[in-house]
Amino acid sequence: MPDSRRSRRVRTTAALAAAAALALVAGCDSGGSAAGPTVSKKPSPSPSPAWDSHPASLAAVGDSITRGFDACDVLADCPEVSWATGSDAQVDSLAMRLLGPAAPTHSWNYAKTGARMSDLPAQMSRAAAQRPGLVTVMVGANDACRDDVAAMTPVESFRTEFEASLRQLRAVSPKTQVYVASVPDLKRLWSTGRGSPLGKQIWKLGICRSMLADADDLGADASARRGKVYDRVVAYNQVLKDVCAKDRACRSDGGAVFDYDFNGTQLSPWDWFHPSKDGQGHLAEIAYRKVTAAG
């Protein structure tokens, strides 16, 4: 064989051997072997737990709305008409709809009139001790209802306390489901309630001054003040929705309570701001529809 042909064959053989060696090294570096590359396996995401649309027990946390404040008498709680745990047949509370005859012994109301989001971790701790099938949350109105808009709870503080509340629950009762109701539209309540002379007299006692003070003042400053309260409630509801979405056993109402247009018969006949017995019944209906919805 001529020297030139022999030289080309030697060079070709050497090149093929070098390529094979490089391929073998690359295969080892990438987790493969001489027998072939290893296919990397990503861990499968944990499936979300199935939502129980008819839990066996229920605990409620929150503020005056869940206590039935001003629904039965002026400036007084009336928990028997609570949308969440009440025993009044006309309201037909969420507990009565879900639990039936077991409602009185398998539901607990830890809400407190005047409570703000900063009070929720302690309430949630009490609720978690019962290890209920479901916890209902309705809180945030008092964070916006302050004597002055400057005193409203900062949005990030609101978020931090809500996250702490869910951690408190999960540390004790990790499987408990959570239903989160949105904060009502306080500006709409002002617009509806200011048509009542009696209601406006009660408002002067100090109810939600950031929104309700000088109820008939439609000037620029008063309108700007109410606009700030409205914007803060919208921000609170976004926090409730976002934090709930990160919890695998939490459902928010998607803004249903905020969007609900309470009319005169659904507001307290004393303060024209809190839900009446009829209004409590509509809150129970919204909650029941959300808790029992498929998906």
N, C-alpha and C positions, 0 to 999 in steps of 0.2 A: 504494500500500500504506500503511495507517495507520502512523504513527510507532512505535506500541507494537509492532506485529508486526515491523517492520523492525529495531527495536532488539533484540528477542529473537533474531532470526535471526543478527544480527551477533555477539551474545554466544555463541550456540551454536557458530558457526563458529570463533570465537576459542578456545573451550574445547577443541574437537576438535583444533585445531592445536597447542595447548599440550600435550595428552595425547600426541599423536604425537611431539612433540619430546622429552618426558620418556621415552617408551618407547625412543626411539633412543639417548638418553644412557645409560639403564640397560643397554641391550644392549651398548654399547661398554664400560661399566665392568665387565661380567661376562664379557668376552672374546668377546662376540658382534659382529655387524656389522649393517649395514642389511639384509643379505640373510637374517638369521636368527641365532639364538644358536649358539655353538660348543659342542659336547658335550665336556666335559672327559674325558680318558682317564687312568685310573690304571694305573701300570705293573703288568704281570702278575707275580705272585710266581714266583721261580725254582723250577722243579721239583726235588724231592729226587733225587739221583742214584740210579740203580737199584742195589740191594744185590746184590753178587756173592756167591752162596751157596757158591761153590767158588773162593776166591782161590788164586793161584798160589804164594804164599809167605806165611810167618807169622813174626812175632817176638813173644816173650813178655816182659812186664815184671811185676815184683811182688816177692813175699817168699818165705819158706821153703816155703810150700805149692807154689808153682810150681817150686821147686828139689827137690821130693821129699824134704824133710828128714824124717828118722826113719822113712822108709818101707822102707829096706833094712837099716839098721844104726843103732845107738844114737848119737844126737847127731851125725849126719853127713848131708850132702846126698846125694841119689841122683837126679840129673837124668834118668837114663835111664827113670825111671818117672813123670816129670812129666806131669800131665794135659794140658799144653799142647804140649810138644815132645818128649816121651819116645819112646824107640825100643822099649820093652818091648811085646811082642805082647799080653800079658795086659791091660795098661792100654789099649792101642789109643788112643793120644793123639789130640788134636784134629788135630795136624799129620799123623799117619798116616792119619786118616780123610779129611782134606781133600786131602792132597797125594800120598798113596800112595807109590810108590817114590822120588819126588822129595823126600820129607820130610827126609832127612839133609842134603841140600845146599841146601834152600830154607826152612829154619827155624832160628831163633836164640833162645837163652834168655838174656836179660839180667837176669833176676830175681836177687835176692840175699837170702840168709837174714838176717833181722833188719831188713830194709828197712822204712821207714815212708813215708808219703805225701811227706815232704820229700825223699826220695831218688828219687822218680819222674821229675822233670824230666830228671835226668842219664841215667837208664835210657832214657827216651823219646828222648833225643837220639841215643843209640847205635842204638836200634831204627829211628829215622827215617832214619838214614844208609843203611840197607839198602833203603829204599823198599819195604817189604813190602806185600803185598795186604791183610794183616790184622795188627793188633796186639791181643794179649790182655792184659787188665789184671786182676790180682787183688792188691789191697793194702788195708791198713787194719787188719788184725788187730793188728799191732804198735803201731799208734797207740793202741789201747785196752789192749793188754797191756803195762802198765808196772809198775814196782815199787809204785806207789801211784796211786790214782785221780786225785789232784791233778796227776799228771804226764801224763795222757792229752792227746793233741793236741786243742787247741780246734777246734770244728767249723768256724769261719770260716777258720782256718789250713788245715785239711784241704781246704776248698773252694778256697782261693786256690792251693794247690799243685797240685791236680788241674786247675784251669783253666790254670795255667802249663804243665803237662805236655802238654795237648792243643794249646796254642798252639805249643809246641816242635815237636810232630809236624807240625802244619799248615804251619809255616814252611818245612819241608824237604820234606815229602811230603803235599801237601794232599788227595790222593785215597785215601790209606790208610784202610781201614775199621778200626773199633775195636769190640772186644767187651769189655764191662766186667762182671766177675763180682762179685756182692755179697760182703760180708764175712760169714763164717760166724757162726752164732749161738754165741758163746763160752760163754754160760750153759748151753746144751743140751750142749755138749761137756763142760763141767764135770760136769753131772748124770750123763752117761753114763760118763765116764772115772773118776769117783771110786769106782766099784765095783772098780777094779783096785788091789790093794796095791802092785804094782810101779809102776804108773803114778803113784801118789801119791808114791812115793819119788823118782821122776824129777822130779816137779813141785817138790819141795823144793830142787832145784838152781837154781831161779829162773825156771822157765817161766811166763810170764803171771801174775805174782804178784797183780796187781789182781783177777783172777778166781779163780785156783787156790790162793792161799795159804789155809792152814787149811781144807783141802778138806772136812773133816767137821764144821766149825763151822756150825751152822744157826741161830745166834743172830741177834738183831735187827741188830747192827752188821755182821756178815759178810753177812747177806742184803741189807742196804742197800748195802753196797759192791758186791756182784755186780749189784744192780739198776742202779747207776749205770753200770757197764760195759755192761750190756745196753742201756740207754738211749742211750749214746754210740754203740754199734755201729748201732743203729737210725737215729740221726741221720747217721752216716757213709753208710749205704746210701741215705738220702734225697738226700744231696749227690751221690753217684755217679749216681743216677738223673736228678736235675735237670740236672746239668752235661752229662751224656751226651745228654739230650734236646735240648739246644741246638746240638748238633753234628750236621750233616746226614748224616754217615757213621759214626754211633756207635749201637750197640745195647747196652743193659744187659740183664742176665738177669732183670730184674723181681723180684729177691729170691729166685730159685730156689735158689741156694747157701745163703743164710740160712735158708730154709725146709726144706732137706734134713735129714732126721733120720739122721745117721750112727750106725750101730749098732757093736757091738763089733768085728766083722770088718772094718769100714771105717775103723777108727782104728789108729794105729801100735801094735804090740804092745810097744813100748818106753815111749812116753810117753802113750799113750791120749789124745792131743789132736790131733796132726797126722794127716792122712789116711794110711792104709796104702796098699799097692799097689792093693788092692780099692777103697778110697775114691778114689784118684786116677782109677781107671777110671770111677767114677760121675761125678766132676767132668768128665771128658772127654765123657761121654755127655750131660750137661746142656749143656755148651758147644756140642757138635755140633748138638744139637737146636735151640738158639737161633740159631746162626749160619746154619743151612740152612733155617730156617723161612721160609715165604712172608710177604710183606708187610713 
